[in-house]
Structures are given as C-alpha cells and as structure tokens.
Amino acid sequence: MDDVDSARDRNGTGKRPRLEDVAARVGLSTASVSLVLRGVSGPSERTRQRVLKAAADLGYQVDRTASLLASRRTRLLGVMVDVHRPFHAELVEHLHTAAEAVGYDLVLSTQTRTRDEHTAVETLLAFRSEAMILLGPTVPADTLAALDRKSPVIAVGRRIADAALDVVRTADDDGVGQIVDHLVGLGHRAIAYVDGGKGVIATDRRRGYRTAMRRHDLDAHIRVLHGDHTEAAGERAARKLLDGDALPTAVVTYNDQSAIGVLAALARAGVAVPGQVSVAGYDDDTLSRLSCFNLTTVSQNAEEQARHAVAAAVERLDHGRTEPREVVLPPHLVIRGTTAEPA
C-alpha cells in the first residue's frame, strides 16, 4: 500500500485528507494549522504538537502544488510587540482571537533592549506579513507612512498628527485627566506626576495631567518628575519625592509598571498607601489587578483596540479601503484600593 492509499485508509473517507480535515480535528483555523505545517513561528508549542499529531494520525501530506498556487497570500498579520510591556501581551492575546475569527493568523516580532523597531518591522516583512499592526510605535510619522506604502500599517496606541495611515488608540490625555479629576474629587491638591519620557504617548499623557491640574486651578501644585515606562523609573521618582521637604498627597504615573515601582519604594520607606499617599497608574494591565497591588488605573479597552486593529487590516486587505482611518476609543477610570481621601 503506498502513502496515498495509507492516508486515505486512515482518514476513513476514501479521500486524501485536506488541510481542513486537520483543522477540524484540532479545532483550529486553517490559517493556524498552515503556520504549524510550514514551520512558521507564532503558534505555541502545545498547539504545534497537537497539529502535528493530528496530521500524522490523518496521514496528511502538504500539497506542494497547492501551496505554490496559494503563495501570493499568506493571510498573516505581523505584530510588533515590546516584550517588557505587560499591556502589549494582553493586546496580543486579543489580537490572536480577533484575527482567527476572520481567517487570519499572527506573526510576532519583538522589541527588546537590543532589538529596535526597524529590526522588528524588517522581520515582519521577511515573513511576508500582509499587514502590520504596530503596538506603540515611536518612529517618526513619515517613516510609518513610508512603511504603509509597502504594506498596510495599523498603529495601535499612538496619536499620529495628520495620519496617513490607520490608527487605533484611546484618548490618553482624557484618561490622565480622569485620574486627576478623581483625586481632586477626593480632596487632593498636591498631586505629582511621574512622566513617561519621550514620544507622543508620553507627551499626550503629560499634557492631560497639566491640563487637568490647571482646570482645577492647581497650577501651583503641578510637579512632573522624570521617568519612563519601567518599574525602576517609578522607584527613582518615588525616592526623589521621599528626599524632598514634603510628600505630595497623591502620585499619578505614566503607566502601571511605573506605579508599581512607586508603590515598592513607598512601602520600603514605611509610607502607607493610600493612607498617606494615593497612587494611580495607567493601562489596567494584568499586574494592576493583582490583589497585592489593587491599583487604581485607567483602562485602555485592550479587547476593543485589538478588534478595531484587525478590522482595519482586513478592510485594507480584503475590501480595498485606501483612505486612512483613525479610531479613538474613550478610556475609563478603574478605581481600586490605592486611592482614598487625603489624611
């Protein structure tokens, strides 16, 4: 019995097994199964083993001729992600769900301390991503526009003035404003802000803090401390506050990671939160929800951002849309245990 006859016998249908049969056996999309069988990175090791076992059980063999005919479409969406940002990991999870629902799959390319955006994007192009979803890109807008002429680009999380490409984001300035409004409503006046460094996202959040403080006639209390998106930056900022003459009654930070750094430094110094100092972050990432932090923060609607990003890519690829589009989602305050009335 030759291999084809053997495969037909194992399939039990008298027909050569197809990619769809393997996908049905493991309950995945054909796009996901195809990624595994082509050896493309992305699927988890558990998924890879399930697919390979199902293919072996069914006797499935890749139809090289069909693969060549279909090679003009990969149905892959490339995603650039910063491995140091928990919020990006949450976005990727929702992006996978949204992509598989419309017959696409993802290729991930990471930013690290030694791997910049340019390298990450070049990897996505090398894997023939049909469109690219870039999480929090920091390169200049004209660079993104030039890249969009090669392959559709959807920038997630960042405002781009006069955008010549698709953008999905939340209103960052409004989100920070909601935190300040909440703290002022509790009775706080001395509210400090730990900055996020350079970049459009950091600029918008910093502006949101300043604007809200001025709206409440608290110009004299505006204080912006140098920072970035890391826990270490939050710790450094908190130590500077602790070394000053008087602590503010509340601290707002660029993101949840920075807020966690502030919480750690205050705890080591014996400063009660929220008894002596209230602390709020931004992103509502998975760490902020842990009971040990229980952090007041701002949600960026990760699931909605992912859904809109994938929808934008599909509109460009499958429906011929050429005009750029910006989707701005409203952020919303999530009040937990790190904010209270000042003592």
N, C-alpha and C positions, 0 to 999 in steps of 0.2 A: 504494500500500500504506500503510495507516495505521500508527500507532505500535504498536498491539497486535499486528497481523499481523506487523510487523517484529520485534517482540520474540519472538514465537512461532517465527519462522523462524530467528532467531539461536540460540535455545535448542535447536532441533533436535528438540523433542518434540511440537510441535503444541499445547503448553500454555503459558499465560502463566507466566513464571518467578516463583518464590516466594523469600521471604527464605531459606528452607532451601537453595535452589539456590545462592544467593550464598555462604552459609556453607560449603557443601560445596566450592565452587570454591576458596576460600581456606583451608580447613581450620581455621576458627574456629567458636566457638559462635554461635548465632543472636543471643544477647544482645549479644555484641561487635559483630557486624555491624549490629544495630539501633542501637547507640550511634553508630556512624560515620554511618549514613544519616540519623540525627536530629540530627547535628551536636553531640552531647554531648561534653564534654571527658572525657579519660581515655585512650583508645587512642593509641598512638604515631603519629607522622606516617607512618612506614613502613606500619603496619597500615592507617591511613586510606587511603593511596594504593592499597594492594592491594585493599581492599574496593571503593573507588570504581571502579577499573579493572574488577574482576570484574562489578560491577553494570552498568557500561556495556557490557561485552562481551556480557552475557546479555540486555541490554535490560530490566533490572529497573526497575520503577517502584513507588514506595511506594503501597500501597493505603490511601488516607486513611480509608476507612470502617472497615477492619480496625484501623487504628491507634487510631481513636476508641473502638471497642469494647473494645480491649485497654488503654485508657489508665488503667484502675483499678490495673493492676500495671505497675511499671517493671522489676522484678527487678534493682534496683540496690542495692548495699550502699555506704553512704557511709563513707569512711575519713578520719579526721583524722590528719594526719602533721606532725611537726616537721621542716622541711627541713634543719635544722642537725644532725640526729642520724643518722649512718650506719646505726645499728641499725634505725631506723624504715624506711629504704629497703629493707633486707633483709626486714623483715616484710611490706612492701607487695608485694614480688615473690612471696612465698609466699602471700599473701592472694589475689592475682590467680589463681594456679594453683588454689587450693582453691575459689575462687568459680566459676571457669569449669567446673570438674568437676561442679558441681551446677546449672549453668544460670543462674548469676548473673554480674553484672559489677560493677565498682567505679567509684565517683565519688570522686576525691581532693580534699580541701580542706586547704590548708596553713596551718600556724602559722609565722609569721616574727617578727622582732623588732618589726615594726609591725602585725602581724595576730594578734589574740588568739584564744583558744579559742572565745569567744562568736561571733565573726565566722565562724570556720571552720565551726562547727556550723550556723549560720544558712544558710550556703551549701549544706551537705549537705541541709538540709530544703528549700531552694528548688529543688534538683534532684530532689525527690521520692524521696529515698533511703528504701527501705522499712525499713531498719535501719541503725544507725550503729555502726561499730567505731572506738572512740577509743583511740589509742595514747598511753599515758602521760598521761591527763588529770590536771589539777591542780586543777580547780574543786571546790568542796565537794561532799560526797557527796549532800546533799539537792538540790543543783542537778542532779546527774546523775540522781537518782531522779525528779525532776520532768520532766526531758527524756525519760526512759524511758516516761513515761505518754503522750507524744506519738508516739514511735517507739521500737522496741526498741533498747536501748543495750547494747553489749558493751564493757566497759572492759578494755583489754589492758595488762598490766604493772604494775598498781597494786592494792594491797590496799585494800579498802573495808570498814570495820567494819560489821557488821550489814547487809551489802549487800542493797539492794532491787532490784538489777539483776544481770545476768550479768557475771562477772569471769573472765578468763583471765590467769594470771600464774605466775611462778616464785617460789619461797621465797627472797626476796632476803637475808634475814638469814642463812639457812643458806649461801647462796652465798659471802658475805663470810667467814663462819665457816670455810668450806673453805679459803679462801686463807690465813687466819691459821694454821689447823692445818698447812697445807703448809709455811709459813715457819718455824713453831716446830719442825716435824719436821726442818727443815734446820739448826736451831741458832740461829735468830734470836730475840732478845728485845726489842731496841729497834725496834719496828715502829710507824711513824706512819701516820696515815690522812688522806687528803685528802677532805674532805666534799663532798657534792653540793648543799648549800644547803637550801632549804625544800622541803616536800612530803613525801608519805607514802613514796614510793620512797626518797628520801634518808634519811628517818628510819629505815626498816627496815634499810638497809644500814649506817648508822652504828651502830644498835643491835647488828647482827650482829658488827661489829668489837669493840665494847666487851664484849659477852657472851663472845666467844671469847677475848679477852685475859684476862678475869677467870677463865675456865675453866682457863687455863694459869697462873694465879697471877702474871699480868703487869700487875696493876693500876697499879703504879708507872711502867710504861712507856707507859701509854695517852696518846696525843697526837693530838688532832683539829685539823686545820688547815682554815680557811675555804676553800671552793671552790664550784664549780658543775659543769655538765656540759661545759665547754669546755676546749680546749687551753690557752687563756690562763690559766684558773684553775689548771691544773696547773703551768704555768710560774711563776706567782706563788707558789704554795705551795712549790715547789722552791727558789726564790730565798730564801724565808724560812728554810728548812732550812739552806741554804748559809751564810746570815748568822749562824746560831747557833753555839754553842760546839762542838757535836759533831753530826755527821750520824747519823741512825738507820741501822741496817744494812739496813732494808727499808722500802718505802713501798707502801701499798695505796691505790688511788684509787677514787672513786665509779664511774667508767666508763673505757672505753678511751681516749676523747678526752682526758680529764684525764691519764691515764697517759702518753699521747704528749707532752703538754706537759711533764710531769716529765722524761721521757727527753731532750727537747730541751734543757731548762735544765741538766741534769746533764752532758750532752755538751759544752755550751759551757763549762762550768766545769772540764772535764777529769776528771770523776768517772766511773770505769768502772762499767758495768752489765753483768753482775751482780757484777763483781769487788769493788767497794767498796760498792755499794748494790743490792739487789734491788728490782725494781718489778713490781707486778701491777695489772691493770685489772679491768674487769667489762663483759660484753656479748658478747665474742668477735665483734666486728664485722669487716667486711672489711679495715679498716686494720690491725687487730691481727695478721692473718695474713700480712701482707707481710713478706718476708724482712728488710727494713731495720728492722723493729720486733720481729718474732718474739716477741710479748708473751704472757707468762703471764696468763691471764684466766679468766673464768667464762662458760660458755655458757648462754644462756637458752632454748635449744631454739626458735629462731625459727620453724622449719617447723611444729613441733608446736603452738606458740601460735597460729599462723595457722590451722591446720586446726581446732583447737578453737573459735576465734572464729567462723569461718564456719559450722561445725556448729551452734553456739549460735544464730546468727542464723536459720539455716534451720529449726531446731526451733521457734523462736518464730513465724516467718512461715508455715511450711507445715504444721506439725504441732500447732499450738495450745498449746504449752507456755507456761504463765504463771508458774510458780514460778521465782524466780531461782536461779541455779546458779553456784557458784564452782569453777573448775578450777585446782588448784595443781600445777604441774609441778616436779620436782626439778631444780635447776641442777647442773651438773657442772664440776669444775675442768679446765682445759686447760693443761697445763704446757708451756711453751716455753723460750726462751733467756734471759729477763730475770730469772730467779730461780735462785739457787745458794746453797751454804753460805756463811756469812759468812767474811770473810777473817780 
